[in-house]
Amino acid sequence: MLGVALGMVFGVARLLDSSPAPTDNPTAQPAAATVGSPTAGETSAGATTTPQAQPAGGEQVAKKGKKSRPTRTKTPLAVPTGPCSDSDVKVSPSVEGDPIAGLDVTFALTLTTLESPACTWTVSPDTVVLKLTSGSDRIWSTQDCPAAVSRQDVVVRKDHATTVRVTWSGQRSDVDCSRTTQWAQPGYYFATAAALGAEPESRQFQLLSPPRPTITPTPTVKPKKGKRD
């Protein structure tokens, strides 16, 4: 009996001292890994890590949270190769600001080409015309008042507009462009512009009524009654 008991004790001690059996799962980790100095590419827990790539040429890594700004490249303007043909110039009129009856009105004439990438053109009363109408009523024209168009040499491009300005006095025009004609009344008008020999462009605009002056009544001061003795 003593021998049997010693045998059982010896067998239990061997069972408790035995190492765990190897497993077929390659990702399983031991329950108690030995802590030691990690080798290159490994953490202290035995997990493999990927070394971080370093920037080439000693460049510094951008700080977290900051985005690099993209570089904007300006497209160079087309270089004129010769003079413009009048029929190739498109003139589009538009009124600037809020025009008021009885005051000067400025029009912006936007110049672009239809075919040529870029060309030179002389703006003058002989090459461009601006006309204002109300229905069939002809109100004003640069053909009557040629001094409204300043002579200037410009470059006209297909993809980049050039702007010149023409000022209208706000009055009707006659063949002498006199300053004694009637003022145009508030209402809707059409501005039509074109290079001579080209298709005209029209835009509608409104001529506003002048603001009414604010009249502040003068307070009446009543004389004080004299005191009786």
C-alpha positions in Angstrom: 0.0 0.0 0.0 2.8 2.4 0.8 4.3 1.7 -2.6 1.0 2.4 -4.3 0.6 5.7 -2.4 4.1 6.8 -3.3 3.5 6.0 -6.9 0.3 8.1 -7.0 2.1 11.1 -5.4 5.0 10.8 -7.8 2.5 10.7 -10.8 0.6 13.8 -9.6 3.9 15.7 -9.2 4.8 14.8 -12.8 1.4 16.0 -14.1 1.6 19.4 -12.3 5.2 20.0 -13.5 4.6 19.1 -17.2 4.7 21.9 -19.9 1.6 22.7 -22.0 1.3 20.7 -25.2 2.1 22.5 -28.5 -0.8 24.0 -30.4 -1.5 24.0 -34.2 -2.8 27.7 -34.1 0.1 30.0 -35.3 -1.4 33.2 -33.9 -1.9 31.9 -30.4 0.4 33.4 -27.7 1.7 31.7 -24.5 -0.3 32.6 -21.4 2.9 33.8 -19.7 5.6 35.0 -22.1 9.1 35.5 -20.8 10.0 39.2 -20.5 13.3 40.0 -22.1 15.1 42.5 -24.3 13.0 42.7 -27.5 14.8 42.1 -30.8 14.6 44.4 -33.8 11.0 44.5 -35.1 9.5 43.0 -32.0 7.8 44.6 -28.9 8.4 43.5 -25.4 5.2 41.4 -25.6 6.7 39.5 -28.6 4.4 41.2 -31.2 6.1 42.1 -34.5 6.0 45.8 -35.5 6.7 47.5 -38.8 9.5 50.1 -38.7 8.3 53.6 -39.7 9.6 54.9 -43.0 11.8 58.0 -42.7 11.6 60.9 -45.2 14.3 60.9 -47.8 16.9 63.7 -47.9 16.5 64.7 -44.3 13.0 66.2 -44.8 10.9 66.8 -41.7 7.6 65.1 -41.4 4.7 67.6 -41.3 3.1 68.1 -38.0 -0.1 66.3 -37.3 -3.2 68.2 -38.1 -1.6 70.6 -40.5 -2.3 70.3 -44.3 0.1 71.5 -46.9 -1.3 74.1 -49.2 -1.5 73.3 -52.9 0.6 75.4 -55.2 -1.5 77.4 -57.6 -0.2 77.8 -61.1 -1.4 80.8 -63.1 -2.2 80.1 -66.7 -0.3 82.6 -68.9 -2.4 84.9 -71.1 -2.4 84.4 -74.8 0.0 86.7 -76.7 -1.5 88.7 -79.5 -0.3 87.8 -82.9 -1.7 90.7 -84.9 -4.7 93.2 -85.2 -8.2 92.0 -84.5 -10.8 91.8 -87.2 -13.8 94.0 -86.2 -16.2 91.2 -86.9 -14.3 89.0 -84.5 -14.8 91.3 -81.5 -17.8 90.7 -79.3 -18.9 93.7 -77.2 -21.2 93.1 -74.2 -22.6 96.1 -72.4 -23.6 96.3 -68.7 -24.5 99.2 -66.4 -22.4 99.8 -63.3 -24.0 100.5 -60.0 -27.5 101.7 -59.6 -28.2 104.4 -62.3 -30.3 107.3 -61.2 -32.2 109.6 -63.5 -30.6 113.1 -63.8 -27.0 111.8 -63.1 -24.2 110.4 -65.2 -24.4 106.7 -65.9 -21.4 104.5 -66.6 -21.5 101.5 -68.9 -18.9 98.7 -68.9 -18.2 97.3 -72.4 -16.7 93.8 -72.1 -14.6 92.9 -75.1 -13.8 89.3 -76.1 -12.9 87.6 -79.4 -14.9 84.9 -81.1 -12.1 83.1 -82.9 -8.6 84.6 -82.3 -6.9 83.6 -79.1 -5.5 87.2 -78.7 -5.2 90.2 -80.9 -4.8 94.0 -80.7 -7.7 96.4 -81.3 -8.2 100.1 -81.2 -11.3 101.3 -79.3 -12.6 104.5 -80.9 -15.9 106.0 -82.0 -15.1 104.5 -85.4 -14.9 100.9 -84.2 -17.5 100.6 -81.4 -21.0 102.0 -80.9 -23.3 102.1 -77.8 -27.0 102.9 -78.2 -29.7 103.4 -75.6 -33.4 102.8 -76.5 -36.8 102.6 -74.9 -39.0 100.6 -77.2 -38.8 102.2 -80.6 -37.6 105.5 -79.0 -33.9 106.2 -79.6 -32.6 107.9 -76.4 -28.9 108.3 -76.9 -26.0 107.0 -79.0 -22.2 107.4 -79.2 -22.7 108.1 -82.9 -24.2 111.4 -81.8 -21.7 111.9 -78.9 -18.4 110.4 -80.1 -16.5 112.1 -77.3 -18.0 109.6 -74.9 -15.7 106.8 -76.4 -12.1 107.3 -75.4 -9.6 106.2 -78.0 -7.3 103.5 -76.7 -5.4 100.5 -77.8 -6.3 97.2 -76.1 -5.5 93.5 -76.3 -8.7 91.4 -76.8 -8.6 87.7 -75.9 -11.0 84.8 -76.3 -10.7 83.5 -72.8 -9.9 86.7 -70.8 -12.2 89.7 -71.1 -11.0 93.3 -71.5 -13.3 96.1 -70.2 -13.6 99.7 -71.4 -16.0 102.3 -70.0 -18.4 104.7 -71.6 -20.2 107.5 -69.6 -23.7 108.7 -70.6 -24.8 112.1 -69.4 -28.4 110.9 -68.7 -29.8 113.2 -71.4 -31.2 112.5 -74.8 -28.8 113.0 -77.7 -29.1 114.9 -80.9 -26.8 115.2 -83.9 -24.9 118.0 -82.1 -24.8 116.2 -78.7 -26.1 119.4 -77.2 -26.5 119.8 -73.4 -29.9 121.3 -73.7 -31.9 118.1 -74.5 -34.4 116.5 -72.1 -33.3 114.2 -69.3 -34.2 110.6 -69.6 -37.1 109.6 -67.3 -37.0 106.8 -64.7 -37.9 103.5 -66.3 -36.5 100.5 -68.2 -34.1 100.9 -71.1 -32.0 98.7 -73.4 -28.3 99.2 -73.9 -27.0 97.8 -77.3 -23.3 97.7 -78.2 -21.3 96.3 -81.0 -18.0 96.5 -82.8 -18.7 97.9 -86.3 -19.4 94.9 -88.6 -20.1 92.5 -85.7 -23.3 91.2 -84.1 -24.8 93.5 -81.5 -25.4 92.6 -77.8 -28.3 94.0 -75.8 -28.9 94.3 -72.0 -31.8 95.8 -70.2 -31.3 98.1 -67.3 -33.5 100.3 -65.0 -33.0 104.0 -64.5 -34.1 104.7 -61.0 -35.9 107.8 -59.6 -33.7 110.2 -57.7 -34.2 109.9 -53.9 -36.5 112.4 -52.4 -34.8 115.0 -50.1 -35.6 114.6 -46.5 -37.3 117.7 -45.2 -36.9 118.3 -41.5 -39.5 120.7 -40.2 -38.1 123.7 -38.2 -39.5 123.8 -34.8 -41.5 126.9 -34.0 -40.3 128.8 -31.0 -43.1 130.5 -29.1 -42.3 133.8 -27.4 -42.3 133.6 -23.7 -44.9 135.7 -21.9 -43.5 138.5 -19.9 -44.0 138.5 -16.1 -46.4 141.0 -14.6 -45.2 143.2 -11.8 
